[in-house]
Amino acid sequence: MNNHVKTSMNYRRASLFFLGILTLIAVGATLKITAQVFLPFIIAVLLTFVLEPLVTFLVKLKIPRPIAAIAIVLLVGVGVYVLGLILFNSLKTIVSLYPKYEARFTEIYETIAIAFDLSYDEHETLFNNLWNELNIRTKIQAFAFRFSESFISFLRDVMMVVLFIVFLLLEIGHFRKRAEIAFEKVLHGGISSMIESVVIQITRYLSIKFFLSLATGAAVGIALRLIGLDFPLVWAVIVFILNFIPTLGSIAAGIGVILFSIVQFYPEPGPIMATIIIMLSANFVIGNILEPKIQGDHLGLSPFVILVSLLGWGWLWGFAGLILAVPMTVIVKIICEQTPGLEPVSIMLGSYKAAAGSSEEES
């Protein structure tokens, strides 16, 4: 009888394990297929978490919630517009200064052409050499077509995100109560506590990440301007955006800035070394000292899990997935904490310190 019970229990565990794997694959496929609709909604939800305290503050000042929500969204829109205007003007400056860099790029291409036995006509411009060697006409046409499609898709997604944010800010007050009534018998911890944990952790993470990324971008931009690197404002914005991607983003931004400094300053070693020191110092001080100290262990995620989440969410949603990887993994972890039977998944996603802390509290 005992053997029969053990066999039955093992069979159920194996069935649940394989069912979980199939469910995970099905959810991943669904998120991949429905990314065009689902991704703007997820972005809007996360931004709503960040903007809700501002709306609540205005409501406390006796401003009606609809007016407060629209005012906050318009304020964010103005900020995004100003940022886009800065990048557009910087792009025009880059185009105007292209002749300055053509000679340097020509030298680099000549070296590569000699090393790899590519055709090179010293009487032609760099663009004409690349045109003849790499069949750039077809690639430029394909790129222009893809860019136009991507830009139209981007504008559509922005409009969807804005609409989602406005309606979510209007509904979030009643949503918690409805969710509590709907799931009170399903989640042992209560839906309100789960939503509160999600809102607190995601808001904290995104807020701290925003201000630290802003500080990193500003510090890098000022330092690069002092050493004379061209387009410091553009590099500051790139550093600000990529810093939202844990570890990999700061590495990519640093490599880009350093390579550009080599193109601009070579063969002068001083400015190049100064650029390397600036990027390493900014990433080390802010990324490895200030951020862990401010952020603390509130996320409770394993560093390995963060890297795996970057791969998984990046594959699902591309660049947006890399930025959303940590918040989405935190949400999954919190849901697993509050759902009976999924507590082990939450423990495996978390850090050892978080798991040990929860174990000590239970004992």
Buried (B, 14 or more C-beta within 10 A) or exposed (E): EEEEEEEEEEEEEEEEEEEEEEEEEEEEEEBEEEBEEBBBBBBBBBBBBBBBEBBBEBBEEEBEBEEBBBBBBEEBEEEEEEEEEBBEEBEEEEEEEEEEBEEBBBEBBBEEBEEEEBEBEEEEEBEEBBBBBEEBEEEEEEEEEEEEEEEEEEEEBBEBBBEBBBEBBBEBEEEBEEBBEEBEEEBEEEBBBBBEBBBEBBBBBBEBBBEBBBBBBEBBBEBBBEBEBBBBBBBBBBBBBBBBBBEBBBBBBBEBBBEBBBBBBEEEEEBBEBBBEBBEEBBEEBBEEBBEEEBEEBBBBBEEBBBBBBEBBBEBBEEBBBBBBBBBBBBBBBBBBBBEEBBEBBBEBBBEEBBEBBEEEEE
